[in-house]
Amino acid sequence: MIFKALAEENPAAEPQEDRGSSSGRSWGQMVTAGVGGTLLALYAVVIPFVTPALRKVCLPFVPATSTQIQNVLKMLENRSGSLVDIGSGDGRIVIAAAKKGFKAVGCELNPWLVWYSRYRAWRDGVHQNTKFYISDLWKVSFSCYTNVVVFGVPQMMPQLERKLEEELEYNARIIACRFPFPSWIPDHTAGEGTDTVWVYDLKHSRACKTKSLEITPEMKS
Ligand SMILES: C[S@@+](CC[C@H](N)C(=O)[O-])C[C@H]1O[C@@H](n2cnc3c(N)ncnc32)[C@H](O)[C@@H]1O
C-alpha cells in the first residue's frame, strides 16, 4: 500500500529491486559492447595476417634479418634510381634503401603493415624518399623500377620470374632473398644459408635466353 501510494505520488520512486535490475542490465550491455568491440578489433588486426596463408600462394609475413638486409644493401652498391620491395612487410628493406639514397617503394597487401611502415619511415626521417602502397603484387606493374627486391616463397618464383621478365627494362637488377628464381642464372650472390641473396641483371638473363634460343635450332639439326 505504501509503495503503491509513493509510486502514484512520485513515478520516479521505483521499488529497489527494479532499480537494481536495470543498473545490472546496463552493466551487462556495457560488458557485452566492450567484449564485442575488442573481438571485432582483434579480428580486424588478425585477418590481414592470416589471409595470406589461405591464398593459392601462401606468402606470410617473415621479416628480413639484419644480415639479409646488409647483403641486399651490398648488392645495391653502385646502383641508383628507383627501388621496389615486393611484399614489403614492415618496410625495413625500403627504409634501409632510402637511407642509402634510393627513392624506395613498398608494395604490400596487409594494410596494418603498410601503415606501420609509413610510421617507421616518418620516425626514421626518410618519409620523403619512401612510399608504401596497399597493393597486390600480382595486380600491379613493376615496369618503372630499376631495382627490385623480393623475399618470396619457392611456389611463387616461377610466376614472378615470368612477370618481371615481361615488365622490367633491360637495365633492371633483381635481388631475391632466401629463395632464388628457377630459370635465371644469378650474376652474383651474397651471404649464406637463410641470409643468402641472389642478384640478377636482367640484361644478362635476357642475353643468356637469346643465346640459348639461337643455339637450340642448330643443336637440333
Ligand atoms: C616474407 S615477407 C617479406 C617482408 C619484407 N620484404 C622483408 O624482407 O622484411 C612477405 C610479405 O609479402 C606480403 N604479401 C603476401 N601476399 C602478397 C601479395 N599478393 N601482394 C603484396 N604483398 C603480399 C606479406 O604480407 C608479407 O609481408
The ligand as a Tripos MOL2 file, in Angstrom:
@<TRIPOS>MOLECULE
LIG
   27    29     1     0     0
SMALL
NO_CHARGES

@<TRIPOS>ATOM
      1 C1         58.4190  -12.9100  -46.4920 C.3       1 LIG1
      2 S1         57.6140  -11.3710  -46.1350 S.3       1 LIG1
      3 C2         58.8780  -10.2320  -46.6030 C.3       1 LIG1
      4 C3         58.7870   -8.9080  -45.9110 C.3       1 LIG1
      5 C4         59.8570   -7.8790  -46.2920 C.3       1 LIG1
      6 N1         60.0780   -7.8300  -47.7030 N.3       1 LIG1
      7 C5         61.1550   -8.2000  -45.5880 C.2       1 LIG1
      8 O1         62.0480   -8.7230  -46.2610 O.co2     1 LIG1
      9 O2         61.2720   -7.9370  -44.3830 O.co2     1 LIG1
     10 C6         56.4360  -11.2940  -47.4980 C.3       1 LIG1
     11 C7         55.4220  -10.1610  -47.4090 C.3       1 LIG1
     12 O3         54.6010  -10.1990  -48.5770 O.3       1 LIG1
     13 C8         53.2800   -9.8300  -48.2170 C.3       1 LIG1
     14 N2         52.3480  -10.3620  -49.2380 N.ar      1 LIG1
     15 C9         51.7460  -11.5930  -49.2920 C.ar      1 LIG1
     16 N3         50.9940  -11.7070  -50.3900 N.ar      1 LIG1
     17 C10        51.1060  -10.5250  -51.0620 C.ar      1 LIG1
     18 C11        50.5560  -10.0300  -52.2720 C.ar      1 LIG1
     19 N4         49.7480  -10.7920  -53.0320 N.pl3     1 LIG1
     20 N5         50.8690   -8.7730  -52.6640 N.ar      1 LIG1
     21 C12        51.6890   -7.9900  -51.9030 C.ar      1 LIG1
     22 N6         52.2390   -8.4130  -50.7440 N.ar      1 LIG1
     23 C13        51.9670   -9.6570  -50.3220 C.ar      1 LIG1
     24 C14        53.0720  -10.4230  -46.8490 C.3       1 LIG1
     25 O4         52.0570   -9.7450  -46.1420 O.3       1 LIG1
     26 C15        54.4740  -10.2220  -46.2350 C.3       1 LIG1
     27 O5         54.5440   -9.0240  -45.5160 O.3       1 LIG1
@<TRIPOS>BOND
     1     1     2 1
     2     2     3 1
     3     2    10 1
     4     3     4 1
     5     4     5 1
     6     5     6 1
     7     5     7 1
     8     7     8 2
     9     7     9 1
    10    10    11 1
    11    11    12 1
    12    11    26 1
    13    12    13 1
    14    13    14 1
    15    13    24 1
    16    14    15 ar
    17    14    23 ar
    18    15    16 ar
    19    16    17 ar
    20    17    18 ar
    21    17    23 ar
    22    18    19 1
    23    18    20 ar
    24    20    21 ar
    25    21    22 ar
    26    22    23 ar
    27    24    25 1
    28    24    26 1
    29    26    27 1
@<TRIPOS>SUBSTRUCTURE
     1 LIG1         1 GROUP 0 **** ****
